[in-house]
Amino acid sequence: MEIKDLKMLFDNGALKAATVTEEMMGSGYVVVFNAKNKSHQYHISGQRTKGEPRVFKTIDAAVKNAYDIGFRTVTVSLP
C-alpha cells in the first residue's frame, strides 16, 4: 500500500502495530503493519514495483516511514 493509504488506515484505528524485519533475500528491511482484526498484514509498496514490499537499506529509514504514518512505537525483529 502507499503511505497515504496506510496513514488513512492508521488514523481510522485499523492498524495496531508496526514491525521492521529483514527482507527475505537479506538485501534490506521491510515494514509490516498488523491490522486490528489480525487477519490482515500490510506493507509499504515499492515505488517501482507496485504490490511488492518496499525494501529499505537501513533500519532507520524503515522506522522513519512507520513514524511518518503515525506510529510512535515500532518493533524491530531481527533473525
All heavy atoms as a GROMACS GRO file, in nm:
protein
  614
    1MET      N    1   0.083  -0.119   0.000
    1MET     CA    2   0.000   0.000   0.000
    1MET      C    3   0.088   0.125   0.000
    1MET      O    4   0.199   0.121   0.051
    1MET     CB    5  -0.087   0.005   0.126
    1MET     CG    6  -0.199  -0.092   0.130
    1MET     SD    7  -0.304  -0.055   0.271
    1MET     CE    8  -0.452  -0.018   0.186
    2GLU      N    9   0.033   0.230  -0.051
    2GLU     CA   10   0.104   0.356  -0.048
    2GLU      C   11   0.096   0.417   0.092
    2GLU      O   12   0.004   0.388   0.169
    2GLU     CB   13   0.045   0.452  -0.151
    2GLU     CG   14   0.073   0.409  -0.294
    2GLU     CD   15   0.025   0.512  -0.394
    2GLU    OE1   16   0.017   0.631  -0.358
    2GLU    OE2   17  -0.004   0.472  -0.506
    3ILE      N   18   0.192   0.503   0.123
    3ILE     CA   19   0.198   0.564   0.256
    3ILE      C   20   0.070   0.640   0.289
    3ILE      O   21   0.019   0.630   0.401
    3ILE     CB   22   0.323   0.653   0.269
    3ILE    CG1   23   0.447   0.564   0.273
    3ILE    CG2   24   0.316   0.740   0.393
    3ILE    CD1   25   0.578   0.637   0.279
    4LYS      N   26   0.014   0.712   0.193
    4LYS     CA   27  -0.108   0.789   0.219
    4LYS      C   28  -0.223   0.698   0.259
    4LYS      O   29  -0.304   0.732   0.346
    4LYS     CB   30  -0.145   0.876   0.100
    4LYS     CG   31  -0.182   0.798  -0.024
    4LYS     CD   32  -0.222   0.887  -0.139
    4LYS     CE   33  -0.256   0.796  -0.256
    4LYS     NZ   34  -0.346   0.853  -0.348
    5ASP      N   35  -0.232   0.579   0.198
    5ASP     CA   36  -0.338   0.484   0.232
    5ASP      C   37  -0.316   0.425   0.372
    5ASP      O   38  -0.410   0.406   0.448
    5ASP     CB   39  -0.344   0.372   0.129
    5ASP     CG   40  -0.378   0.423  -0.010
    5ASP    OD1   41  -0.456   0.521  -0.020
    5ASP    OD2   42  -0.326   0.367  -0.108
    6LEU      N   43  -0.190   0.397   0.404
    6LEU     CA   44  -0.158   0.345   0.537
    6LEU      C   45  -0.186   0.449   0.644
    6LEU      O   46  -0.232   0.416   0.754
    6LEU     CB   47  -0.013   0.297   0.542
    6LEU     CG   48   0.015   0.171   0.461
    6LEU    CD1   49   0.164   0.152   0.440
    6LEU    CD2   50  -0.045   0.049   0.529
    7LYS      N   51  -0.159   0.577   0.615
    7LYS     CA   52  -0.190   0.685   0.709
    7LYS      C   53  -0.340   0.690   0.737
    7LYS      O   54  -0.383   0.708   0.851
    7LYS     CB   55  -0.147   0.821   0.652
    7LYS     CG   56  -0.008   0.861   0.685
    7LYS     CD   57   0.017   1.004   0.636
    7LYS     CE   58   0.159   1.042   0.661
    7LYS     NZ   59   0.190   1.177   0.620
    8MET      N   60  -0.419   0.674   0.633
    8MET     CA   61  -0.563   0.675   0.649
    8MET      C   62  -0.609   0.559   0.738
    8MET      O   63  -0.692   0.577   0.827
    8MET     CB   64  -0.633   0.669   0.512
    8MET     CG   65  -0.779   0.699   0.520
    8MET     SD   66  -0.869   0.710   0.362
    8MET     CE   67  -0.752   0.667   0.238
    9LEU      N   68  -0.555   0.441   0.714
    9LEU     CA   69  -0.589   0.326   0.798
    9LEU      C   70  -0.547   0.349   0.943
    9LEU      O   71  -0.621   0.318   1.036
    9LEU     CB   72  -0.521   0.198   0.745
    9LEU     CG   73  -0.579   0.137   0.619
    9LEU    CD1   74  -0.493   0.020   0.573
    9LEU    CD2   75  -0.722   0.092   0.642
   10PHE      N   76  -0.428   0.408   0.963
   10PHE     CA   77  -0.381   0.436   1.098
   10PHE      C   78  -0.473   0.536   1.167
   10PHE      O   79  -0.514   0.517   1.281
   10PHE     CB   80  -0.237   0.489   1.094
   10PHE     CG   81  -0.184   0.523   1.230
   10PHE    CD1   82  -0.128   0.425   1.310
   10PHE    CD2   83  -0.191   0.653   1.279
   10PHE    CE1   84  -0.080   0.455   1.436
   10PHE    CE2   85  -0.142   0.685   1.404
   10PHE     CZ   86  -0.087   0.585   1.484
   11ASP      N   87  -0.508   0.643   1.096
   11ASP     CA   88  -0.595   0.746   1.152
   11ASP      C   89  -0.734   0.692   1.187
   11ASP      O   90  -0.798   0.740   1.281
   11ASP     CB   91  -0.609   0.865   1.057
   11ASP     CG   92  -0.480   0.944   1.043
   11ASP    OD1   93  -0.391   0.931   1.131
   11ASP    OD2   94  -0.467   1.019   0.944
   12ASN      N   95  -0.779   0.592   1.112
   12ASN     CA   96  -0.910   0.531   1.139
   12ASN      C   97  -0.902   0.421   1.245
   12ASN      O   98  -1.003   0.360   1.277
   12ASN     CB   99  -0.969   0.474   1.011
   12ASN     CG  100  -1.011   0.583   0.914
   12ASN    OD1  101  -1.049   0.691   0.956
   12ASN    ND2  102  -1.003   0.556   0.786
   13GLY      N  103  -0.782   0.395   1.296
   13GLY     CA  104  -0.766   0.295   1.401
   13GLY      C  105  -0.760   0.151   1.352
   13GLY      O  106  -0.775   0.058   1.431
   14ALA      N  107  -0.738   0.131   1.224
   14ALA     CA  108  -0.737  -0.005   1.169
   14ALA      C  109  -0.603  -0.076   1.186
   14ALA      O  110  -0.596  -0.198   1.176
   14ALA     CB  111  -0.775  -0.002   1.022
   15LEU      N  112  -0.495   0.000   1.211
   15LEU     CA  113  -0.363  -0.061   1.228
   15LEU      C  114  -0.324  -0.058   1.375
   15LEU      O  115  -0.346   0.040   1.444
   15LEU     CB  116  -0.258   0.015   1.146
   15LEU     CG  117  -0.280   0.019   0.996
   15LEU    CD1  118  -0.171   0.102   0.929
   15LEU    CD2  119  -0.285  -0.120   0.938
   16LYS      N  120  -0.264  -0.170   1.423
   16LYS     CA  121  -0.229  -0.174   1.564
   16LYS      C  122  -0.080  -0.182   1.591
   16LYS      O  123  -0.035  -0.146   1.699
   16LYS     CB  124  -0.299  -0.290   1.634
   16LYS     CG  125  -0.245  -0.426   1.601
   16LYS     CD  126  -0.304  -0.531   1.691
   16LYS     CE  127  -0.229  -0.661   1.674
   16LYS     NZ  128  -0.269  -0.760   1.769
   17ALA      N  129   0.001  -0.230   1.497
   17ALA     CA  130   0.144  -0.246   1.523
   17ALA      C  131   0.224  -0.236   1.395
   17ALA      O  132   0.177  -0.270   1.287
   17ALA     CB  133   0.170  -0.381   1.589
   18ALA      N  134   0.349  -0.188   1.412
   18ALA     CA  135   0.444  -0.180   1.300
   18ALA      C  136   0.570  -0.255   1.341
   18ALA      O  137   0.622  -0.234   1.450
   18ALA     CB  138   0.477  -0.035   1.268
   19THR      N  139   0.617  -0.342   1.253
   19THR     CA  140   0.736  -0.421   1.279
   19THR      C  141   0.832  -0.409   1.162
   19THR      O  142   0.794  -0.429   1.047
   19THR     CB  143   0.701  -0.570   1.300
   19THR    OG1  144   0.604  -0.580   1.405
   19THR    CG2  145   0.824  -0.651   1.336
   20VAL      N  146   0.958  -0.376   1.192
   20VAL     CA  147   1.064  -0.375   1.092
   20VAL      C  148   1.134  -0.509   1.100
   20VAL      O  149   1.175  -0.552   1.207
   20VAL     CB  150   1.164  -0.260   1.117
   20VAL    CG1  151   1.279  -0.266   1.018
   20VAL    CG2  152   1.094  -0.126   1.109
   21THR      N  153   1.147  -0.574   0.987
   21THR     CA  154   1.213  -0.704   0.983
   21THR      C  155   1.302  -0.713   0.860
   21THR      O  156   1.286  -0.635   0.765
   21THR     CB  157   1.108  -0.818   0.983
   21THR    OG1  158   1.174  -0.943   0.994
   21THR    CG2  159   1.022  -0.817   0.860
   22GLU      N  160   1.394  -0.806   0.862
   22GLU     CA  161   1.486  -0.822   0.749
   22GLU      C  162   1.411  -0.878   0.629
   22GLU      O  163   1.325  -0.966   0.643
   22GLU     CB  164   1.601  -0.914   0.788
   22GLU     CG  165   1.715  -0.912   0.688
   22GLU     CD  166   1.836  -0.990   0.738
   22GLU    OE1  167   1.819  -1.084   0.817
   22GLU    OE2  168   1.946  -0.956   0.696
   23GLU      N  169   1.440  -0.826   0.512
   23GLU     CA  170   1.380  -0.872   0.388
   23GLU      C  171   1.423  -1.016   0.362
   23GLU      O  172   1.531  -1.058   0.402
   23GLU     CB  173   1.424  -0.778   0.275
   23GLU     CG  174   1.346  -0.792   0.148
   23GLU     CD  175   1.419  -0.877   0.047
   23GLU    OE1  176   1.541  -0.889   0.056
   23GLU    OE2  177   1.352  -0.931  -0.040
   24MET      N  178   1.340  -1.094   0.295
   24MET     CA  179   1.365  -1.237   0.274
   24MET      C  180   1.501  -1.266   0.212
   24MET      O  181   1.567  -1.362   0.250
   24MET     CB  182   1.255  -1.299   0.186
   24MET     CG  183   1.123  -1.312   0.257
   24MET     SD  184   0.989  -1.369   0.151
   24MET     CE  185   1.058  -1.513   0.074
   25MET      N  186   1.543  -1.186   0.118
   25MET     CA  187   1.670  -1.209   0.050
   25MET      C  188   1.788  -1.148   0.126
   25MET      O  189   1.902  -1.160   0.084
   25MET     CB  190   1.666  -1.151  -0.092
   25MET     CG  191   1.554  -1.208  -0.178
   25MET     SD  192   1.566  -1.386  -0.199
   25MET     CE  193   1.696  -1.393  -0.318
   26GLY      N  194   1.759  -1.080   0.237
   26GLY     CA  195   1.864  -1.021   0.317
   26GLY      C  196   1.924  -0.896   0.258
   26GLY      O  197   2.031  -0.853   0.298
   27SER      N  198   1.853  -0.834   0.165
   27SER     CA  199   1.908  -0.715   0.098
   27SER      C  200   1.865  -0.585   0.162
   27SER      O  201   1.897  -0.477   0.112
   27SER     CB  202   1.868  -0.716  -0.050
   27SER     OG  203   1.727  -0.710  -0.062
   28GLY      N  204   1.791  -0.592   0.271
   28GLY     CA  205   1.744  -0.472   0.337
   28GLY      C  206   1.636  -0.504   0.438
   28GLY      O  207   1.629  -0.616   0.490
   29TYR      N  208   1.549  -0.407   0.463
   29TYR     CA  209   1.447  -0.420   0.566
   29TYR      C  210   1.311  -0.379   0.512
   29TYR      O  211   1.302  -0.292   0.426
   29TYR     CB  212   1.484  -0.332   0.686
   29TYR     CG  213   1.620  -0.366   0.740
   29TYR    CD1  214   1.732  -0.298   0.694
   29TYR    CD2  215   1.638  -0.469   0.830
   29TYR    CE1  216   1.859  -0.330   0.739
   29TYR    CE2  217   1.764  -0.503   0.877
   29TYR     CZ  218   1.874  -0.433   0.831
   29TYR     OH  219   2.000  -0.467   0.875
   30VAL      N  220   1.206  -0.444   0.562
   30VAL     CA  221   1.070  -0.410   0.525
   30VAL      C  222   0.991  -0.377   0.652
   30VAL      O  223   1.028  -0.421   0.762
   30VAL     CB  224   0.999  -0.524   0.447
   30VAL    CG1  225   1.064  -0.548   0.314
   30VAL    CG2  226   0.995  -0.650   0.529
   31VAL      N  227   0.884  -0.301   0.635
   31VAL     CA  228   0.796  -0.268   0.746
   31VAL      C  229   0.664  -0.343   0.725
   31VAL      O  230   0.604  -0.334   0.619
   31VAL     CB  231   0.767  -0.117   0.755
   31VAL    CG1  232   0.686  -0.085   0.879
   31VAL    CG2  233   0.896  -0.037   0.754
   32VAL      N  234   0.623  -0.417   0.827
   32VAL     CA  235   0.497  -0.492   0.822
   32VAL      C  236   0.402  -0.428   0.923
   32VAL      O  237   0.439  -0.405   1.038
   32VAL     CB  238   0.518  -0.641   0.856
   32VAL    CG1  239   0.387  -0.716   0.856
   32VAL    CG2  240   0.616  -0.704   0.759
   33PHE      N  241   0.280  -0.399   0.878
   33PHE     CA  242   0.178  -0.339   0.964
   33PHE      C  243   0.070  -0.442   0.991
   33PHE      O  244   0.016  -0.501   0.897
   33PHE     CB  245   0.116  -0.216   0.897
   33PHE     CG  246   0.217  -0.110   0.866
   33PHE    CD1  247   0.274  -0.101   0.740
   33PHE    CD2  248   0.257  -0.020   0.963
   33PHE    CE1  249   0.367  -0.004   0.711
   33PHE    CE2  250   0.351   0.078   0.935
   33PHE     CZ  251   0.407   0.086   0.810
   34ASN      N  252   0.040  -0.465   1.118
   34ASN     CA  253  -0.065  -0.560   1.156
   34ASN      C  254  -0.195  -0.485   1.178
   34ASN      O  255  -0.197  -0.382   1.246
   34ASN     CB  256  -0.027  -0.635   1.283
   34ASN     CG  257   0.090  -0.727   1.261
   34ASN    OD1  258   0.105  -0.784   1.154
   34ASN    ND2  259   0.174  -0.741   1.361
   35ALA      N  260  -0.303  -0.540   1.122
   35ALA     CA  261  -0.435  -0.480   1.138
   35ALA      C  262  -0.496  -0.525   1.271
   35ALA      O  263  -0.458  -0.627   1.327
   35ALA     CB  264  -0.525  -0.522   1.023
   36LYS      N  265  -0.592  -0.448   1.318
   36LYS     CA  266  -0.659  -0.480   1.445
   36LYS      C  267  -0.733  -0.613   1.438
   36LYS      O  268  -0.741  -0.685   1.536
   36LYS     CB  269  -0.755  -0.370   1.483
   36LYS     CG  270  -0.683  -0.246   1.526
   36LYS     CD  271  -0.742  -0.187   1.648
   36LYS     CE  272  -0.658  -0.066   1.682
   36LYS     NZ  273  -0.667  -0.027   1.816
   37ASN      N  274  -0.786  -0.649   1.321
   37ASN     CA  275  -0.863  -0.773   1.309
   37ASN      C  276  -0.775  -0.897   1.295
   37ASN      O  277  -0.825  -1.007   1.281
   37ASN     CB  278  -0.964  -0.764   1.195
   37ASN     CG  279  -0.898  -0.756   1.060
   37ASN    OD1  280  -0.778  -0.768   1.045
   37ASN    ND2  281  -0.979  -0.733   0.958
   38LYS      N  282  -0.646  -0.881   1.298
   38LYS     CA  283  -0.545  -0.988   1.298
   38LYS      C  284  -0.543  -1.075   1.173
   38LYS      O  285  -0.460  -1.162   1.161
   38LYS     CB  286  -0.562  -1.078   1.422
   38LYS     CG  287  -0.542  -1.004   1.551
   38LYS     CD  288  -0.553  -1.098   1.669
   38LYS     CE  289  -0.539  -1.019   1.797
   38LYS     NZ  290  -0.552  -1.102   1.914
   39SER      N  291  -0.633  -1.053   1.079
   39SER     CA  292  -0.632  -1.135   0.958
   39SER      C  293  -0.561  -1.066   0.842
   39SER      O  294  -0.540  -1.127   0.738
   39SER     CB  295  -0.775  -1.170   0.917
   39SER     OG  296  -0.845  -1.053   0.881
   40HIS      N  297  -0.523  -0.940   0.860
   40HIS     CA  298  -0.457  -0.866   0.753
   40HIS      C  299  -0.321  -0.814   0.797
   40HIS      O  300  -0.304  -0.774   0.911
   40HIS     CB  301  -0.542  -0.747   0.710
   40HIS     CG  302  -0.662  -0.785   0.630
   40HIS    ND1  303  -0.777  -0.833   0.686
   40HIS    CD2  304  -0.684  -0.780   0.496
   40HIS    CE1  305  -0.864  -0.857   0.592
   40HIS    NE2  306  -0.811  -0.827   0.475
   41GLN      N  307  -0.229  -0.816   0.705
   41GLN     CA  308  -0.100  -0.751   0.722
   41GLN      C  309  -0.077  -0.666   0.598
   41GLN      O  310  -0.113  -0.705   0.487
   41GLN     CB  311   0.014  -0.852   0.735
   41GLN     CG  312   0.021  -0.920   0.868
   41GLN     CD  313   0.149  -1.001   0.883
   41GLN    OE1  314   0.205  -1.046   0.784
   41GLN    NE2  315   0.192  -1.019   1.004
   42TYR      N  316  -0.018  -0.550   0.620
   42TYR     CA  317   0.009  -0.459   0.510
   42TYR      C  318   0.158  -0.424   0.508
   42TYR      O  319   0.227  -0.442   0.608
   42TYR     CB  320  -0.071  -0.329   0.528
   42TYR     CG  321  -0.220  -0.350   0.534
   42TYR    CD1  322  -0.287  -0.351   0.656
   42TYR    CD2  323  -0.295  -0.368   0.419
   42TYR    CE1  324  -0.424  -0.371   0.663
   42TYR    CE2  325  -0.432  -0.387   0.424
   42TYR     CZ  326  -0.496  -0.388   0.547
   42TYR     OH  327  -0.631  -0.407   0.553
   43HIS      N  328   0.204  -0.374   0.396
   43HIS     CA  329   0.341  -0.326   0.384
   43HIS      C  330   0.342  -0.204   0.292
   43HIS      O  331   0.246  -0.180   0.219
   43HIS     CB  332   0.434  -0.435   0.330
   43HIS     CG  333   0.391  -0.487   0.197
   43HIS    ND1  334   0.309  -0.595   0.184
   43HIS    CD2  335   0.416  -0.444   0.071
   43HIS    CE1  336   0.286  -0.618   0.055
   43HIS    NE2  337   0.350  -0.528  -0.016
   44ILE      N  338   0.449  -0.128   0.300
   44ILE     CA  339   0.464  -0.013   0.212
   44ILE      C  340   0.506  -0.066   0.075
   44ILE      O  341   0.601  -0.143   0.064
   44ILE     CB  342   0.570   0.085   0.266
   44ILE    CG1  343   0.529   0.135   0.405
   44ILE    CG2  344   0.592   0.201   0.170
   44ILE    CD1  345   0.637   0.214   0.476
   45SER      N  346   0.433  -0.027  -0.027
   45SER     CA  347   0.464  -0.074  -0.163
   45SER      C  348   0.587  -0.003  -0.217
   45SER      O  349   0.610   0.114  -0.188
   45SER     CB  350   0.347  -0.047  -0.257
   45SER     OG  351   0.237  -0.123  -0.220
   46GLY      N  352   0.662  -0.077  -0.298
   46GLY     CA  353   0.776  -0.018  -0.365
   46GLY      C  354   0.732   0.084  -0.467
   46GLY      O  355   0.624   0.073  -0.525
   47GLN      N  356   0.814   0.184  -0.491
   47GLN     CA  357   0.778   0.288  -0.586
   47GLN      C  358   0.778   0.238  -0.729
   47GLN      O  359   0.698   0.278  -0.811
   47GLN     CB  360   0.873   0.406  -0.571
   47GLN     CG  361   0.859   0.474  -0.437
   47GLN     CD  362   0.965   0.581  -0.415
   47GLN    OE1  363   1.062   0.589  -0.489
   47GLN    NE2  364   0.947   0.662  -0.313
   48ARG      N  365   0.869   0.149  -0.758
   48ARG     CA  366   0.879   0.097  -0.895
   48ARG      C  367   0.806  -0.035  -0.912
   48ARG      O  368   0.770  -0.072  -1.023
   48ARG     CB  369   1.026   0.078  -0.933
   48ARG     CG  370   1.099   0.210  -0.940
   48ARG     CD  371   1.241   0.190  -0.984
   48ARG     NE  372   1.312   0.317  -0.974
   48ARG     CZ  373   1.431   0.330  -0.924
   48ARG    NH1  374   1.497   0.226  -0.880
   48ARG    NH2  375   1.487   0.449  -0.919
   49THR      N  376   0.791  -0.108  -0.804
   49THR     CA  377   0.728  -0.240  -0.811
   49THR      C  378   0.601  -0.239  -0.727
   49THR      O  379   0.602  -0.276  -0.610
   49THR     CB  380   0.824  -0.349  -0.760
   49THR    OG1  381   0.865  -0.315  -0.627
   49THR    CG2  382   0.944  -0.364  -0.849
   50LYS      N  383   0.492  -0.196  -0.786
   50LYS     CA  384   0.364  -0.188  -0.715
   50LYS      C  385   0.323  -0.328  -0.668
   50LYS      O  386   0.335  -0.425  -0.741
   50LYS     CB  387   0.256  -0.131  -0.805
   50LYS     CG  388   0.284   0.010  -0.850
   50LYS     CD  389   0.276   0.107  -0.736
   50LYS     CE  390   0.302   0.248  -0.786
   50LYS     NZ  391   0.322   0.342  -0.682
   51GLY      N  392   0.279  -0.336  -0.544
   51GLY     CA  393   0.236  -0.463  -0.487
   51GLY      C  394   0.346  -0.537  -0.413
   51GLY      O  395   0.319  -0.620  -0.329
   52GLU      N  396   0.469  -0.509  -0.446
   52GLU     CA  397   0.583  -0.571  -0.377
   52GLU      C  398   0.624  -0.482  -0.261
   52GLU      O  399   0.616  -0.359  -0.271
   52GLU     CB  400   0.701  -0.588  -0.473
   52GLU     CG  401   0.677  -0.686  -0.585
   52GLU     CD  402   0.663  -0.828  -0.534
   52GLU    OE1  403   0.739  -0.868  -0.445
   52GLU    OE2  404   0.573  -0.899  -0.584
   53PRO      N  405   0.670  -0.542  -0.150
   53PRO     CA  406   0.713  -0.459  -0.036
   53PRO      C  407   0.831  -0.371  -0.072
   53PRO      O  408   0.922  -0.413  -0.143
   53PRO     CB  409   0.753  -0.561   0.070
   53PRO     CG  410   0.696  -0.690   0.027
   53PRO     CD  411   0.679  -0.683  -0.122
   54ARG      N  412   0.828  -0.248  -0.021
   54ARG     CA  413   0.942  -0.158  -0.038
   54ARG      C  414   1.054  -0.205   0.053
   54ARG      O  415   1.033  -0.233   0.171
   54ARG     CB  416   0.901  -0.016  -0.003
   54ARG     CG  417   1.013   0.083  -0.023
   54ARG     CD  418   0.965   0.224  -0.004
   54ARG     NE  419   1.078   0.314  -0.011
   54ARG     CZ  420   1.071   0.442   0.017
   54ARG    NH1  421   0.955   0.495   0.054
   54ARG    NH2  422   1.177   0.518   0.010
   55VAL      N  423   1.174  -0.214  -0.002
   55VAL     CA  424   1.291  -0.259   0.074
   55VAL      C  425   1.376  -0.137   0.108
   55VAL      O  426   1.418  -0.063   0.020
   55VAL     CB  427   1.374  -0.362  -0.005
   55VAL    CG1  428   1.496  -0.405   0.074
   55VAL    CG2  429   1.287  -0.483  -0.040
   56PHE      N  430   1.399  -0.117   0.238
   56PHE     CA  431   1.479  -0.005   0.286
   56PHE      C  432   1.621  -0.052   0.311
   56PHE      O  433   1.643  -0.164   0.356
   56PHE     CB  434   1.420   0.050   0.417
   56PHE     CG  435   1.282   0.107   0.399
   56PHE    CD1  436   1.171   0.029   0.423
   56PHE    CD2  437   1.264   0.237   0.359
   56PHE    CE1  438   1.043   0.080   0.407
   56PHE    CE2  439   1.136   0.290   0.342
   56PHE     CZ  440   1.026   0.210   0.366
   57LYS      N  441   1.718   0.034   0.284
   57LYS     CA  442   1.858  -0.002   0.303
   57LYS      C  443   1.896  -0.005   0.450
   57LYS      O  444   1.985  -0.081   0.489
   57LYS     CB  445   1.949   0.094   0.227
   57LYS     CG  446   1.938   0.080   0.078
   57LYS     CD  447   2.034   0.174   0.007
   57LYS     CE  448   2.019   0.160  -0.144
   57LYS     NZ  449   2.109   0.249  -0.215
   58THR      N  450   1.832   0.080   0.531
   58THR     CA  451   1.867   0.086   0.674
   58THR      C  452   1.742   0.072   0.760
   58THR      O  453   1.629   0.101   0.717
   58THR     CB  454   1.934   0.221   0.709
   58THR    OG1  455   1.838   0.326   0.692
   58THR    CG2  456   2.058   0.246   0.624
   59ILE      N  457   1.764   0.030   0.884
   59ILE     CA  458   1.655   0.020   0.981
   59ILE      C  459   1.599   0.160   1.008
   59ILE      O  460   1.478   0.178   1.021
   59ILE     CB  461   1.704  -0.048   1.110
   59ILE    CG1  462   1.737  -0.194   1.082
   59ILE    CG2  463   1.600  -0.037   1.222
   59ILE    CD1  464   1.804  -0.266   1.198
   60ASP      N  465   1.688   0.259   1.016
   60ASP     CA  466   1.645   0.396   1.043
   60ASP      C  467   1.545   0.446   0.939
   60ASP      O  468   1.445   0.510   0.973
   60ASP     CB  469   1.764   0.492   1.047
   60ASP     CG  470   1.851   0.473   1.170
   60ASP    OD1  471   1.803   0.411   1.268
   60ASP    OD2  472   1.965   0.522   1.169
   61ALA      N  473   1.570   0.417   0.813
   61ALA     CA  474   1.480   0.460   0.707
   61ALA      C  475   1.344   0.391   0.719
   61ALA      O  476   1.239   0.454   0.700
   61ALA     CB  477   1.541   0.432   0.570
   62ALA      N  478   1.344   0.264   0.754
   62ALA     CA  479   1.219   0.190   0.770
   62ALA      C  480   1.140   0.245   0.888
   62ALA      O  481   1.018   0.267   0.878
   62ALA     CB  482   1.249   0.042   0.790
   63VAL      N  483   1.207   0.270   1.000
   63VAL     CA  484   1.140   0.324   1.119
   63VAL      C  485   1.085   0.463   1.090
   63VAL      O  486   0.974   0.497   1.132
   63VAL     CB  487   1.236   0.325   1.240
   63VAL    CG1  488   1.177   0.404   1.356
   63VAL    CG2  489   1.270   0.183   1.284
   64LYS      N  490   1.159   0.546   1.016
   64LYS     CA  491   1.113   0.680   0.984
   64LYS      C  492   0.982   0.676   0.905
   64LYS      O  493   0.891   0.756   0.929
   64LYS     CB  494   1.218   0.758   0.905
   64LYS     CG  495   1.174   0.901   0.876
   64LYS     CD  496   1.267   0.972   0.782
   64LYS     CE  497   1.220   1.112   0.750
   64LYS     NZ  498   1.082   1.129   0.714
   65ASN      N  499   0.970   0.582   0.814
   65ASN     CA  500   0.847   0.571   0.736
   65ASN      C  501   0.730   0.529   0.825
   65ASN      O  502   0.620   0.581   0.810
   65ASN     CB  503   0.865   0.473   0.621
   65ASN     CG  504   0.925   0.539   0.500
   65ASN    OD1  505   0.854   0.576   0.407
   65ASN    ND2  506   1.056   0.557   0.500
   66ALA      N  507   0.752   0.437   0.918
   66ALA     CA  508   0.647   0.398   1.013
   66ALA      C  509   0.609   0.518   1.100
   66ALA      O  510   0.491   0.540   1.129
   66ALA     CB  511   0.692   0.281   1.098
   67TYR      N  512   0.707   0.596   1.140
   67TYR     CA  513   0.684   0.717   1.221
   67TYR      C  514   0.600   0.817   1.142
   67TYR      O  515   0.507   0.877   1.196
   67TYR     CB  516   0.817   0.778   1.264
   67TYR     CG  517   0.804   0.901   1.349
   67TYR    CD1  518   0.789   0.891   1.487
   67TYR    CD2  519   0.805   1.028   1.293
   67TYR    CE1  520   0.776   1.004   1.566
   67TYR    CE2  521   0.793   1.142   1.370
   67TYR     CZ  522   0.778   1.130   1.507
   67TYR     OH  523   0.764   1.242   1.585
   68ASP      N  524   0.634   0.835   1.015
   68ASP     CA  525   0.560   0.930   0.930
   68ASP      C  526   0.414   0.888   0.914
   68ASP      O  527   0.327   0.973   0.896
   68ASP     CB  528   0.626   0.942   0.793
   68ASP     CG  529   0.760   1.014   0.798
   68ASP    OD1  530   0.791   1.078   0.902
   68ASP    OD2  531   0.836   1.005   0.699
   69ILE      N  532   0.387   0.760   0.920
   69ILE     CA  533   0.249   0.710   0.911
   69ILE      C  534   0.173   0.741   1.040
   69ILE      O  535   0.054   0.763   1.038
   69ILE     CB  536   0.249   0.561   0.877
   69ILE    CG1  537   0.293   0.543   0.731
   69ILE    CG2  538   0.113   0.496   0.901
   69ILE    CD1  539   0.326   0.402   0.691
   70GLY      N  540   0.246   0.745   1.152
   70GLY     CA  541   0.181   0.780   1.278
   70GLY      C  542   0.225   0.697   1.397
   70GLY      O  543   0.192   0.728   1.510
   71PHE      N  544   0.297   0.590   1.373
   71PHE     CA  545   0.340   0.502   1.482
   71PHE      C  546   0.448   0.569   1.565
   71PHE      O  547   0.543   0.626   1.512
   71PHE     CB  548   0.392   0.369   1.428
   71PHE     CG  549   0.283   0.279   1.380
   71PHE    CD1  550   0.244   0.279   1.248
   71PHE    CD2  551   0.218   0.196   1.469
   71PHE    CE1  552   0.141   0.198   1.204
   71PHE    CE2  553   0.115   0.113   1.426
   71PHE     CZ  554   0.076   0.114   1.293
   72ARG      N  555   0.434   0.562   1.696
   72ARG     CA  556   0.535   0.614   1.788
   72ARG      C  557   0.614   0.501   1.854
   72ARG      O  558   0.716   0.524   1.915
   72ARG     CB  559   0.472   0.704   1.895
   72ARG     CG  560   0.406   0.829   1.835
   72ARG     CD  561   0.508   0.909   1.754
   72ARG     NE  562   0.451   1.025   1.688
   72ARG     CZ  563   0.432   1.036   1.558
   72ARG    NH1  564   0.461   0.935   1.478
   72ARG    NH2  565   0.385   1.145   1.506
   73THR      N  566   0.563   0.379   1.839
   73THR     CA  567   0.632   0.260   1.886
   73THR      C  568   0.645   0.165   1.767
   73THR      O  569   0.545   0.130   1.704
   73THR     CB  570   0.554   0.190   1.999
   73THR    OG1  571   0.536   0.283   2.106
   73THR    CG2  572   0.629   0.067   2.049
   74VAL      N  573   0.769   0.127   1.738
   74VAL     CA  574   0.796   0.036   1.626
   74VAL      C  575   0.886  -0.076   1.677
   74VAL      O  576   0.987  -0.050   1.741
   74VAL     CB  577   0.865   0.109   1.509
   74VAL    CG1  578   0.896   0.015   1.395
   74VAL    CG2  579   0.781   0.227   1.461
   75THR      N  580   0.848  -0.200   1.650
   75THR     CA  581   0.926  -0.315   1.690
   75THR      C  582   1.025  -0.349   1.578
   75THR      O  583   0.989  -0.349   1.461
   75THR     CB  584   0.835  -0.436   1.715
   75THR    OG1  585   0.737  -0.400   1.812
   75THR    CG2  586   0.912  -0.556   1.762
   76VAL      N  587   1.149  -0.379   1.617
   76VAL     CA  588   1.249  -0.425   1.521
   76VAL      C  589   1.276  -0.571   1.552
   76VAL      O  590   1.316  -0.606   1.664
   76VAL     CB  591   1.380  -0.342   1.530
   76VAL    CG1  592   1.483  -0.398   1.434
   76VAL    CG2  593   1.351  -0.196   1.500
   77SER      N  594   1.252  -0.658   1.456
   77SER     CA  595   1.269  -0.802   1.473
   77SER      C  596   1.377  -0.852   1.379
   77SER      O  597   1.360  -0.850   1.257
   77SER     CB  598   1.135  -0.872   1.444
   77SER     OG  599   1.150  -1.010   1.455
   78LEU      N  600   1.486  -0.897   1.435
   78LEU     CA  601   1.598  -0.946   1.355
   78LEU      C  602   1.616  -1.096   1.377
   78LEU      O  603   1.590  -1.147   1.486
   78LEU     CB  604   1.728  -0.873   1.393
   78LEU     CG  605   1.722  -0.721   1.374
   78LEU    CD1  606   1.849  -0.658   1.428
   78LEU    CD2  607   1.704  -0.688   1.228
   79PRO      N  608   1.664  -1.168   1.273
   79PRO     CA  609   1.682  -1.313   1.287
   79PRO      C  610   1.794  -1.350   1.383
   79PRO      O  611   1.882  -1.275   1.410
   79PRO     CB  612   1.714  -1.359   1.145
   79PRO     CG  613   1.756  -1.239   1.072
   79PRO     CD  614   1.702  -1.120   1.143
   0.00000   0.00000   0.00000
